[in-house]
């Protein structure tokens, strides 16, 4: 069973990876070296990472050979592929319709729209306080700015 790694070791291994790519800062490099001086496992990990990185950087670049592309020469094959595409698309449409009809009609409560009133937005908390202050001080019912639909008033 593998022992869980400490956060220091996880961080050191991430730094070792960054160092292999040449992306480690001077401070992080000093911290990594101090950790590698204390931790044998991380030192072995960093050494193997450096050797793999060196091997990849010095390896000769391989170029893939071009793959010849042959057109479909048989006319019946192209027709068969098109027919299968159409059949699959039709099956998807039929299956979607079946699932939609099998789920049943939506409940009446879910289909009716509920009236919603929205208060105009303000850019700062001070604007909201100014809106609420007269209602709190004067105990008056003040008409708040709303969108076009106000519940109880026909448009």
N, C-alpha and C positions, 0 to 999 in steps of 0.2 A: 504494500500500500504506500502511496506517495504522501509525503509529509507536506502540509500546506506551507506555501512560501510567505515570508514576511513582506511587509510593504516596502521595507528598505531594499530587499533583494529584487522585488518587482521593479522598483524605480531604477535600481542599478542596471538591470537587464535592459530596460527601455533606453537608458543612457548609453549602454554598450551598443545597442542597435543604431542609435543616432550617431555615435562616434564612428561606426563602420561606414556610414554614409557621409561623414564629414560635416554633420550638422549639430555638433555638440558645442556649447559655449565653454569658455575658459573656466568659469566657476563650476559648472556641471562636470567638466572633465576632472578637476581637482577633487570634487566630491566622489566621483566614480573611482578614481585611483585610490582614495582612502578606503573605500568600501572593498575594492578588490584586494587590498592588502590584508583585510581581515577575513574575507569570505572565500573559501576554497571553491565552493560550488559556482559562485558567480565568476570567479577568475577563470575556471574551466569553460564556462558558458561564453565569456567574452573572447577567450582564445579561439574557441571553435567558430564563433561568429566572424572573427577577423580572418580566419583561414578560409572560410567559405566565401566571404566577401572578396578576398584577394583572388581566389580561384575563379570567381565569376568575372572579375574585372580583367584578368589576364587571359581569359579564354578567347580563342579565335572566334570571330563572329561567323555564324553559319547562315547562309542564305537559302531560303526554301526554293526548291525547284518549281518552276511554273507548272500548274495543273492544266492540262488541256480541257477545254470546255467543248463538248460535242452537243450540237443542237438535237432536239428530238426529231428523228427522221421518220418515224412511223406515225402517220396521220391518225390512226385509230387510238394510239396511246394518248395523244393530246385530247381527243374527244372524251376518252374514258376519264381522264383527270378532271376535266371540266364538269362532267356529269356527276362525279363523286363529290366535288365541291358544292354543286347545287343541291345534291341530296342531303349532305350534312347540314347546310344552311337551312333547308326546309325542315329537317328534323329538329333543329334547335328552335325554330319558330313555333312548331307544333308543341314541343315540350314546354316552352315558356307559356303558351296559351293554356295548356292543360294545368300547369301548376297554378296559374292565376285563377282559373275557374274552380279548381279544387279547393282553394283557400277560402272560398265563399265570399259573400258580399261583406263590405265593411259595415260595422255597427253604425246605427243612426247617429249616435252621439259623436262618433269620430268624424262623420261627414259634415256636420254642421259647423260653420265657422263661429268662433266665440269672439265677441267684441273685445278689442284691446285698445286701451288709450296709452299713448306714449308721452312722456314729459320731454320737452326739448332739452338737449344736452347742453352743458356748460363747460367752458374750458378750465375753470378753476373751482376749488372748494368755496372761494369767496362768492362766486356767482350763485352757487347753490344756497349759501347762507342768506344772501340777499333775497332769494326767492322765498325762503321759509320764514324769514324774520317778521314780515307784516302779519302773517297768519298766526304766529306764535304770540306776538305782542297784542294785537288788536282783537284776537279771537274771532276774526271775520272769516267767512268762507270766500276765498279768493279764487277766481277762475285761472287755472294753470294753462299755459300754452300747450296745445295738443295737435296731433296730426289731423287730417281731414275728417276722420271718423270719430265722433264723440258719442259714447253710448247714451241712448235715451233721446237723442235729437236726430230727427230725420233730415237727411241731406237733400 
